[in-house]
Amino acid sequence: MPNPRDLGLPFPGKTGPLNAITDLPGLEVGHVTLISGEGEAAVRTGVTAVLPCGKDGAHTVPAAWFSLNGNGEMTGTAWIDESGGLTGPVMLTNTHSVGVVRDAVVAWGQARGWAEAWSLPVVAETYDGFLNYINGFHVMQQHAFTALNTAAGGAVTQGNVGGGTGMIVSGFKGGIGTSSRVLDAPMPCTVGILVQANFGVREDLTILGVPVGQEIPDLLPERKESGGRDGSIIIIVATDAPLLPHQLRRLARRAALGLARTGSVAHNGSGDIFLAFSTATPEVHGGLEHWRALPSASLDPLFKATVEATEEAIINALFAAETMTGLRGRTVHALPHTRTLEAMRKYGRLGDSN
């Protein structure tokens, strides 16, 4: 994909080597993308797996979540609230595939010999029914298995992939995006973001303060049918900084500020749900958990990193996505890079602007 930073977009902050959530050691991401058929039979969907500690076991990590606007679903959140922990992978898919993916995670964990007699998997969704025949129930158990089994560290494919295959952002093609920030203070650590972006209206689209949606008012998809869901975004915030669950909830809330920078107002019909976790787990000695945690007064750099990386992850999804034609011949255009850069230059927000 064209890297927006390489094209001159001056995003703030220092990224990790990959500028991805996988800059966190041990974290793995996998996708399965399903694209087939045309017309009423169009399949434009998939599933994405995020494994906080890889595939080696059902590790429990400190976690918290936040709903900015709750017209959506993320399973397993009641237990995250109660326990302050996340066990196993986080899965992203379309609205009508949450159940099958949730069941697949249970079966996958049991097949790997995870010791738990029960599990409450975390599966989150956004609606891809404008491009995908969502009632075809195309995502199946084996697709979730493949996303989990092929998950890996390294570069993360973005745009029209996995759970983001059929997603739309502000009338342009959206999908999966990721970014990261590395910090020296309050301690050396990384904050990584992964989004499944499917939200917004054109006139609100903003990139680094530039009203790009107003500068590019054309290339709109045909009007959506009445009664359709209005967007949504799932944001995963990952860090290796030692944080307690209530501190992670504060990080999850800050993702909303990065989302707002891109023009979102969290519409009534949008499911804007965020999950934050830390891969720094407590040590167990003598039957006691020994926790390390940064003092709350030192968290401002992590808050800033979360905001910055969320904004960049969303824009990365837009730049990576490609034009797609799907259900009933509907076409959603990719963000036109040249015109976007012209708009950025017009407002003095491109690296080569004078």
LOZA-265157 format. One record per residue (C-alpha): x, y, z; residue in three letters. Coordinates in steps of 0.25 Angstrom, whole numbers, padded with zeros to 4 digits, always signed. Example, Ala and Ser with C-alpha at 12.3 -4.5 7.8 and 13.67 -1.06 7.14 Angstrom:
residues 2
+0049-0018+0031ala/+0055-0004+0029ser/
END
This chain:
residues 354
+0000+0000+0000met/+0005+0014-0002pro/+0010+0019+0012asn/+0003+0033+0015pro/+0015+0037+0022arg/+0024+0034+0010asp/+0014+0042+0002leu/+0017+0054+0011gly/+0006+0054+0021leu/+0012+0059+0034pro/+0006+0050+0045phe/+0012+0054+0058pro/+0019+0044+0067gly/+0030+0033+0066lys/+0025+0020+0060thr/+0030+0006+0062gly/+0038-0001+0051pro/+0025-0006+0045leu/+0016+0005+0049asn/+0006-0006+0053ala/+0000-0013+0065ile/+0010-0024+0063thr/+0021-0015+0067asp/+0017-0021+0081leu/+0026-0033+0083pro/+0018-0046+0082gly/+0005-0040+0077leu/+0000-0047+0064glu/-0010-0043+0053val/-0017-0052+0043gly/-0028-0050+0032his/-0037-0058+0024val/-0043-0050+0012thr/-0055-0055+0004leu/-0058-0049-0009ile/-0066-0056-0019ser/-0079-0055-0028gly/-0086-0043-0033glu/-0100-0036-0032gly/-0109-0042-0022glu/-0099-0053-0018ala/-0087-0044-0016ala/-0078-0048-0005val/-0069-0037+0001arg/-0066-0041+0015thr/-0056-0048+0024gly/-0050-0049+0038val/-0038-0044+0045thr/-0031-0050+0057ala/-0023-0042+0067val/-0015-0051+0077leu/-0009-0042+0089pro/+0001-0053+0093cys/+0002-0061+0080gly/-0004-0075+0079lys/+0004-0082+0090asp/-0007-0082+0101gly/-0019-0076+0107ala/-0012-0065+0114his/-0020-0055+0122thr/-0016-0040+0120val/-0021-0028+0127pro/-0032-0021+0119ala/-0043-0012+0118ala/-0053-0007+0108trp/-0061+0006+0105phe/-0074+0008+0096ser/-0074+0022+0090leu/-0088+0019+0083asn/-0094+0005+0085gly/-0101+0002+0072asn/-0092-0011+0071gly/-0086-0023+0078glu/-0074-0028+0084met/-0076-0041+0092thr/-0069-0044+0105gly/-0069-0030+0110thr/-0077-0033+0123ala/-0066-0042+0128trp/-0055-0032+0124ile/-0063-0022+0133asp/-0064-0032+0144glu/-0050-0039+0143ser/-0041-0028+0137gly/-0035-0038+0128gly/-0036-0043+0114leu/-0033-0057+0111thr/-0030-0062+0096gly/-0031-0055+0083pro/-0040-0043+0079val/-0047-0046+0066met/-0053-0036+0056leu/-0064-0039+0045thr/-0077-0035+0040asn/-0090-0033+0048thr/-0097-0046+0044his/-0084-0054+0046ser/-0082-0052+0061val/-0088-0064+0066gly/-0081-0074+0057val/-0067-0067+0059val/-0070-0068+0074arg/-0073-0083+0074asp/-0060-0085+0065ala/-0051-0078+0075val/-0057-0088+0086val/-0054-0100+0077ala/-0040-0095+0073trp/-0036-0093+0087gly/-0041-0106+0092gln/-0034-0113+0080ala/-0021-0107+0085arg/-0023-0112+0099gly/-0025-0099+0106trp/-0029-0103+0120ala/-0041-0095+0122glu/-0054-0103+0123ala/-0061-0091+0118trp/-0058-0078+0110ser/-0065-0065+0107leu/-0058-0060+0094pro/-0057-0046+0089val/-0063-0044+0075val/-0066-0030+0070ala/-0074-0026+0057glu/-0077-0015+0047thr/-0087-0016+0036tyr/-0083-0019+0022asp/-0097-0021+0016gly/-0095-0010+0006phe/-0085-0018-0002leu/-0087-0032+0004asn/-0099-0041+0004tyr/-0099-0041+0019ile/-0110-0051+0020asn/-0102-0061+0012gly/-0095-0065+0025phe/-0082-0067+0017his/-0072-0067+0029val/-0071-0081+0034met/-0063-0088+0045gln/-0052-0092+0036gln/-0050-0077+0032his/-0048-0073+0047ala/-0039-0085+0049phe/-0030-0081+0037thr/-0029-0066+0042ala/-0025-0071+0055leu/-0015-0082+0050asn/-0008-0072+0040thr/-0007-0061+0050ala/+0007-0055+0050ala/+0015-0044+0054gly/+0022-0035+0044gly/+0015-0025+0034ala/+0000-0025+0035val/-0008-0025+0022thr/-0018-0013+0022gln/-0030-0008+0014gly/-0040-0018+0007asn/-0035-0030+0016val/-0041-0039+0027gly/-0053-0033+0035gly/-0050-0020+0027gly/-0053-0026+0013thr/-0066-0019+0011gly/-0065-0007+0020met/-0067+0008+0016ile/-0062+0021+0022val/-0068+0034+0019ser/-0073+0029+0005gly/-0059+0023+0001phe/-0054+0009+0003lys/-0050+0006+0017gly/-0046-0006+0025gly/-0034-0010+0033ile/-0023+0000+0037gly/-0012+0000+0048thr/-0002+0009+0054ser/+0008+0010+0066ser/+0015+0019+0074arg/+0028+0017+0082val/+0031+0024+0095leu/+0043+0027+0103asp/+0035+0033+0115ala/+0029+0030+0125pro/+0037+0017+0121met/+0041+0010+0108pro/+0028+0005+0103cys/+0019+0003+0090thr/+0005+0006+0087val/-0001-0001+0075gly/-0015+0002+0069ile/-0023-0007+0059leu/-0036-0002+0054val/-0048-0008+0046gln/-0053+0005+0040ala/-0067+0006+0034asn/-0072+0020+0039phe/-0075+0034+0035gly/-0081+0043+0024val/-0073+0050+0013arg/-0074+0064+0017glu/-0068+0061+0031asp/-0056+0054+0026leu/-0044+0061+0032thr/-0029+0057+0030ile/-0019+0065+0039leu/-0029+0076+0040gly/-0032+0077+0025val/-0046+0076+0021pro/-0043+0066+0010val/-0058+0061+0009gly/-0062+0075+0005gln/-0051+0076-0005glu/-0055+0063-0011ile/-0070+0063-0011pro/-0072+0054-0023asp/-0069+0039-0025leu/-0080+0035-0015leu/-0087+0022-0015pro/-0101+0021-0018glu/-0111+0025-0007arg/-0112+0014+0003lys/-0125+0007+0005glu/-0134+0013+0017ser/-0132+0006+0030gly/-0118+0002+0027gly/-0108+0003+0039arg/-0100+0015+0039asp/-0085+0011+0040gly/-0077+0007+0052ser/-0063+0005+0056ile/-0056-0005+0065ile/-0043+0000+0071ile/-0033-0009+0078ile/-0022-0002+0087val/-0010-0011+0091ala/+0002-0007+0099thr/+0013-0014+0106asp/+0013-0003+0117ala/+0009-0009+0131pro/-0005-0003+0133leu/-0017-0007+0142leu/-0030-0010+0136pro/-0036+0004+0140his/-0024+0011+0134gln/-0026+0003+0121leu/-0041+0008+0121arg/-0035+0022+0121arg/-0027+0018+0109leu/-0039+0012+0102ala/-0046+0025+0104arg/-0035+0033+0097arg/-0037+0025+0084ala/-0050+0033+0083ala/-0041+0046+0081leu/-0033+0040+0070gly/-0046+0036+0063leu/-0052+0050+0065ala/-0039+0056+0058arg/-0044+0048+0045thr/-0058+0055+0045gly/-0066+0045+0053ser/-0077+0050+0062val/-0082+0036+0066ala/-0095+0036+0059his/-0107+0029+0066asn/-0106+0017+0056gly/-0092+0015+0059ser/-0085+0004+0067gly/-0072+0011+0072asp/-0066+0001+0082ile/-0052+0000+0087phe/-0044-0010+0094leu/-0030-0007+0101ala/-0021-0018+0107phe/-0007-0019+0112ser/+0003-0030+0109thr/+0010-0027+0123ala/+0004-0038+0132thr/+0005-0039+0147pro/+0015-0049+0153glu/+0010-0060+0162val/+0018-0064+0174his/+0013-0071+0186gly/-0001-0071+0182gly/-0001-0056+0180leu/-0001-0047+0167glu/+0009-0037+0168his/+0005-0025+0159trp/+0014-0014+0153arg/+0007-0002+0148ala/+0011+0012+0144leu/+0005+0023+0153pro/-0007+0030+0147ser/+0000+0043+0147ala/+0010+0038+0137ser/+0000+0033+0126leu/-0001+0046+0118asp/+0009+0041+0107pro/+0001+0028+0106leu/-0012+0036+0104phe/-0005+0045+0093lys/+0000+0032+0086ala/-0013+0026+0086thr/-0020+0038+0080val/-0009+0040+0069glu/-0008+0025+0065ala/-0023+0024+0065thr/-0024+0035+0055glu/-0013+0030+0046glu/-0018+0015+0046ala/-0032+0020+0041ile/-0025+0028+0030ile/-0016+0017+0027asn/-0028+0008+0025ala/-0033+0018+0015leu/-0020+0019+0007phe/-0019+0004+0006ala/-0033+0001+0002ala/-0036-0001-0013glu/-0049+0002-0021thr/-0059-0010-0019met/-0072-0014-0026thr/-0081-0023-0019gly/-0095-0026-0016leu/-0105-0022-0027arg/-0094-0015-0035gly/-0091-0005-0024arg/-0078+0002-0025thr/-0070+0009-0014val/-0058+0016-0019his/-0044+0017-0012ala/-0039+0030-0007leu/-0033+0037-0019pro/-0018+0039-0014his/-0014+0050-0024thr/-0027+0058-0021arg/-0025+0056-0006thr/-0010+0061-0007leu/-0015+0073-0015glu/-0024+0076-0003ala/-0014+0074+0007met/-0004+0083-0001arg/-0015+0094-0002lys/-0016+0095+0013tyr/-0001+0095+0015gly/-0002+0081+0021arg/+0007+0073+0012leu/+0022+0071+0015gly/+0026+0078+0002asp/+0016+0090+0005ser/+0022+0104+0005asn/
END
